[in-house]
Amino acid sequence: MPSFAGYTLPSELALLRDQVRRFIREEILPIEQRIDPDAPEIPEEDYRRLSARTKAAGLWCLGAPEAWGGGGLDTFSMSVLLEEMAQHRMGLYNPGCGVFGRNVPPVIWGGTRAQIEKYAVPALREGHHTFFAITEPSGGSDPAGAIQSRGVRQGDHWVLNGTKIFISHADEAEWGVVFVRTDAAKGRAGISCFIIDKGTPGFTPRRIRTIRTVSVPCEVALEDCRVPAENLLGEEGRGLELSFDLLTRLRFPYSACNLGVAVAAHRMAIAHAKQRSTFGVPLSQRQAIQWMLADAEVELRAARWLIWEGAWKADRGEDARVEASIAKLYSSEVLARVVDAAVQIHGGYGVSKEFPLERWYREARVRRIGEGPSEVHRMVIARSLFR
């Protein structure tokens, strides 16, 4: 990859981006126009039809390693593509409606070959959801101190007990990963990660209704859950380090989706300002509106650059945890400001379900909490300054 300074997209990636952009506009947007505005998924028949098309076109699971059936694209490339995949009504929590595949399963990055073949490969092939259970009622932003769930070794099994909270897809995923404390005396070094299957006795997800009514997280009760010892992901006691690595990988795609929806909202606001008139004058000629749109344009370009720079650094094998925090923090707050401005410019139409803005407005509020709240990321950034 060339130096990031003065970076321009390789022609192959630009062509791929344009292909994804056309697919979203020609295939996904028309489907969303005819279904419930708050639907979390497109109809199953549409999902199967479009998934077959993306697989045939080589657009399936582009971010997964080629060795396991994916496209082998790096973090930078996926950030570029996810900005496009997110530019539709469901784009924040279901980019591309899943027809390009789901998030790369965490087992890919930390599992043994046997674990990858048993869990990750089928999830990639079938487009299954997985879950990532680290947050607890006692405080999810400090996993080292907050994790109270316990794992105790009993022969060839581990027995897990505890509670997880706000876990996406826990009630529908075939499997997921859960972080528990396996040695209370070791602090940060006493946390381990386990793969847990759907339907395991003692694993009970319960849906929690939130402001984000279109995607419902779960509380998960772990009551004497017996997990085979071979389901330990990574090394015993190294779960916290594994979680940091996985979260860093997730935050660039997460940020790219924030950017994509903000770009779509900004585009809608510009179009509306050009065609809507008040007192005989188009909104686009009013300075108040011009400045709102100008500020949004500046912030969108800055967010894109921060995401690209951080993803580029991660792909070089450098420590990009601070860059991931910067990208997540800034993109989620820009998303909130840009969508809010777009709603204001649209007036009553902005809160109508005829347009996706009101859904994005609700969902944007959650994005400043998910993947770590803004305050925690500011803390991470500040610590790096004084290190």
N, C-alpha and C positions, 0 to 999 in steps of 0.2 A: 504494500500500500504506500502511495506517495506521502510526502510530508503533509500534515494537516493544514499548514498555513497555505492559503490560496487554494484550498481543496475544491475540485469540481468532481461531480459524479462520473464514474466510469460509464462509457456508453452502454455497456451491457446492463448495468444497474438502472440507468435512466430508462432504457427500453422496458425493463421488467416493471419499474414503477408505473410507467404509462399503461402497461398491460393491466396491472392491478387497478389503476384508476378507472379505466374503461369498464372493467368487470363490475366494480362497485356501482358505477352510474347506470350501466345498462341492465344489470341483473338484480342487484340487491335493492336499489332504491324503488323500482316498480313493485317488488313484493311487499316492501314495508308500507307502501301507500294503500294496500288493500287489506291489511291486517290490523289488529288492535294496536294503538300507538304505544301501549305499555307492554307489549309482548316481549318476553325475554329471548325467544327463539323464533325462527321462521318455521312454517309448516314442514313436517317431516319429509313429505314428498319433494318439496323444493330443496330441502337440505341435501337429500340423497342425489337429486339430479345435478345440482350445482357442484357438490363434492366430487361426483364422477367427472365433471368437466375440468375442475382444477387438477385432479389427479392426472387426467389425460394430458393436460397442458404443462405438467411439471411444476405446478404451483402449490403442491401439497406439502405441509410441514417443512417449509423452507429453512427454518432456523434449527432444525434437528441435524445431527451429524449424518453424513452420507452413509456411513457404515451401518446405521440403524434405520435406513429407509427415508431419510430426510434430504433436504436440499443442500445442506452444508453451508448455508450463508452465515456470515459473521454478524456480530452485534450491530455494527454500523449499518450494514445492508438491511437488516431486519428493522432497524429504527426508521430508515427511509421508507420501507414498504408499509410498516404499521401506521405511519402517518396517513397513508392513503387508505388502508384497510379500515381505519376508524371513522372515515368521513361519511357516516350515515347514522340513522336514528339509534340503532343498537350499538354503535361503534365503541363506546367507552368500555362496556363490560363484555361485549361479544364481537370484537372486530371481525368484519367480514362474515358475521353470523356463523362463524366456525367453519365455513366452507373451504378455508385455506388450511384447516387443521387447528388444533387447540395449542395452548402453551406447551412448550417442551417439558415433558415430565421431569421432576427433580431427580428421579433415579438415574437419568441419563448422565448427570454430572457427578454423582457421588456413589453410584452403585457398582456392585460386582457384575461380571458378565452374566452370571446366572440371574441376578436381579433385573438387569436390563432386558434380558430375553423374556423373562416371565411377566414383567410389569410394564416396562416402557415401550417395548416394541408393539404389543397389542394396542396400547393406548394411542400410540402414534398412528398405527394403521387404521383404527376404527374411529379416531377422533373423539375419544372419551375424555370427559372431564377428570381431573384429579384434584385433591385438596391439599392444603399446606396448613397444618394446625400448630401454631406456636403461641398465639395470643391467649391470655388467661384473664379471668375476671379481676385478678389482683393487680393487673397492669401490664398490658402487652408491649409497651414501648421499652421496657427494661427486662428483656428475657432472662438475663443473668440473675436478676434478683426476684423477678416476678413468678418464674415457673415453680409452681408447687406440685404439679402432677408428678407422680412417682412411678418408677419402673424397678421391679425387684426380680432378680434372676431366680428361677425355680427349675432346675434341671435343664432341659433343652428348650425352655420357653422363658419369656419375660412376662410378668404380670403387671399391667398398667392400670393405675387409678388416678382420677383427677377430672378436671373440667377445662374445656377450651371454649372460647367465645368468638363470635363474629367470623366463623369459618365458611368461606364461600364453597359451594358445591358439595358440602359434606354429606348431604342427604341424597345426592344423585350420582356421585362419582363411584367408580368401581373400586378404587383404592386411593390412598393418600399417605402423607407422611405426618407423623406426630412427634413433637419434642417433649421429653420428660426428664426429670432429674433422677439419675441412677446412682448418684453418690452425693448425699447431702453435705458431706464434709469437705468437698472439693470446690464448692462455689462454681465459677465459670467452667471449670474442668469436669464438672459432675453432670453435665447435660448430654443426653444421647438422643439419637433420632431413629425412629422405627417406621417401617412400612406396615400399614394396617389395611386389611381387606374389608370391603363392604360386607355387612352381615356377620362380622365377627361378634360372638356373644359378648355382651357387656359394652359394646360400642353403640351409643344411642344419640343420634342427631335430632335436634328440635329446632324448627324454624323460628327466626326472630324477625318480626315485622319492623322495618325501619323506614326512614324517609325515602330510601331507594327501593320503592315498592316493586320495581321490575326485576330485581335480582336479590333474592332473600338469603342472607347468611344464616348460620346455624350456631346454636350452642351444642357442644358435644360432651356427653357424659361418658367417662371411662370407668367402668365398674368391673374390676377383676378381669380385664381383657387379657386373654392369653395369646401372646404373639410369638411365633416360632423364633428361635435365636438367630436363624439365618436371615430374618427380616431386619436385623440391625443394619442401618444405612450408615456407611462409613465406620469409623472406629468408635468404640465405647468411650464416652467422655469427651468426644470431639464434636458434639452436635452443635455447639454454639458457633464454632468456626465454620462448620458446614452451612449453618443458617445464614451467616454473613455473606458467604460466597453466593449462595442461591439468591438471596435478596438483592445483592448487587446485580446479578444477571437479570433479575426480574424488573428492576427499576428503570432501566433504559427502555424496554418495550412499553412499560406502564406510562412513562413520560411521553413516548412517541404517540400513544393513543390520546393522551391529554392534548397534545399539540394538534393532532388530526381533527379532533372535534372542534377545537378552538378555531382552526382554519376554516372549517365548514360553516361555523356560526358567523365568522367575520365575512365570509363570502356572501352569506345570506343578507347580512346587514348592509353591505355595499349595494347589492342589487335592489334591496327595498328602498334605500335612501335615494337611489337614482329614479325610481318610478313613482314614489309616493310624494305627493305635494300637500302642503298646508298653507292656507291663505295665498294660494296662487304661486307658491315658490317650492321647487323640489327640495326635499330634505337635504340632498347632497350639496345645496348651495348655502346651507346654514352653518355658520362657523362652529356652533356647539356640536353639531353632528360630525363635521369634518375633523375636529380635534379628537373626538372619541374614536373615530376610525383611524386617525393617524397614530394615536397612542397605541391602539391595538396592533397595528402593523409593525411598529417598532418592537413591541413585546414578543410578537410571534417570531420575528426574525431572530431576536436574541435567544428565545427558547430553543429554536431549531439549532442554533450554533452551539449552545451549551450541551444539548443532547448529542449532537454529532461529535463534538470534541471528546466528551466522556466515553462514548461508545468506541471511538477510534483508539483512545488510550487503553480501554479494556481489551480490545482486540490485539494490542501489542504486548499483552501479558503484564501490563503495569497495574499497580494498585489503583483502582478507580472508584473506591468506596466514597471518597469525598465528592468526586464528580457525579456519582450516582445520586448522592444526596442533593447536590446543587440542582441537577436536572429534575429530580422529582419535586423538590420544593418549588422551584420557579415555574415549571410547567403546570403544576396543579393550581397555583395561584393565578397565573396568567389565564388559564382555562376559566376560572371563576370570573375574572374581570371581563374577559372578552365576551363570554356568554351573557353576563349581566348587561353589558353595553348593547349587545344585539337584541336582547329582550326589550330594553328601553327604547331603542330605535324603532322596533316593530310596534310599540304601543300594545294595544289590546291583542293584536295577533301574536305577540310574543309569548303570551300565557295561554294561547289557544292550543288545543291538542291537534289542530290541523297542521301545526308546524312542530318540528322536533325540539325547538328551543326550550320549552318548559320542562321537557324530560331532561335535557342536558343541564338545565339550571339546577334541578334537584340532584342529579347525579354528580355534578361538579362539586357540590358541597361535601360529598362523601370522599371525593378524591384528595381532599386536603387532610384526611385522616388515614385512609387506607395506605398500605405500604409505608407506614410510619407518619405520624402527624408532622405538620410543618415545624413545630417547636423542637421536636427531636432532631430533625435534619439540621436546623439552625445550631443546635447543640453540637452535632457531629462536625459541622463546618467550623464552628468556633474553636473546638478542641484542636482541630488541625492547624489553626492559626497560631496557637500558643505552644504547640508541640516542639 
